[in-house]
Amino acid sequence: MTRFADRADAGRRLAAKLAPLAGTDVVVLALPRGGVAVGFEIAQALNAPLDLVLVRKIGAPGMPELAVAALVDAGGEVMRVVDEGVAGGVGLQPAYLDREAAREERELARRRAVYGGAGAPVPLFGRTAIVVDDGIATGTTMRAALLAIRRRDPARLILAVPVAPAAAIDALRSEVDEIVALETPEDFFAIGQFYGDFHQMSDGEVLALLERATRPTRY
């Protein structure tokens, strides 16, 4: 089992796999917070702009790590994606989903303000969009991100992650043109088991990386 030292290490390893894209019209889109540290390394290696995809997971009642739905900021419009299989399995009530969605929507608005995302999203039409996170568990959050990005008409959509269970990767193949995943273990318990350092990143760490990154042109 590959174990990454930290998210930067994972990002550099992914960047090596994506090296043929250097010098092409690429945009790296990272999911905060952890995905930004991975995406930063990829963007630097490819000399590409780094932008954000603001997504929030909605956990199952009493099981916050089990995603039953996700919200994504799709250019000012908030999209909700529900994993019907998981929702049915836990007996999800509409009132619970609405309440949690309202709370997570407030967090999306807060992050949009903190990370300076009030402007228009970076244009993706005709470009290659690489969507990055530090790992995938169920895939619900990533599916929401990919659906929002696809609506912005990139010429090519690539999912790049250090680690994800094989089943989650298989379930996402129809959403993208290509998947680059370094590890797809069958015995997957949590993303953190594949990292030496998997601390919860702060807003300050995200902002510092965005400040150092090649900024996207917004218009």
Salt bridges, closest charged atoms under 4 A:
ASP9 OD2 - ARG13 NH2 3.00
ASP25 OD1 - ARG127 NE 2.88
GLU41 OE2 - ARG12 NH1 3.80
ASP51 OD1 - ARG218 NH2 2.81
GLU65 OE1 - LYS57 NZ 3.41
ASP73 OD2 - ARG112 NE 2.41
GLU77 OE1 - ARG151 NH2 3.05
ASP98 OD1 - ARG80 NH1 3.17
GLU100 OE1 - ARG103 NH2 2.44
GLU104 OE1 - ARG56 NE 2.74
GLU104 OE2 - ARG103 NH2 3.67
GLU107 OE2 - ARG110 NH2 2.88
GLU107 OE2 - ARG111 NE 2.94
ASP134 OD2 - ARG7 NE 2.85
ASP170 OD1 - ARG173 NE 3.32
GLU175 OE2 - ARG143 NE 3.78
ASP177 OD2 - ARG150 NH1 3.52
GLU178 OE1 - ARG156 NH2 2.36
ASP197 OD1 - HIS199 ND1 2.86
ASP203 OD1 - ARG33 NE 2.99
ASP203 OD2 - ARG110 NH1 2.86
GLU205 OE2 - HIS199 NE2 2.94
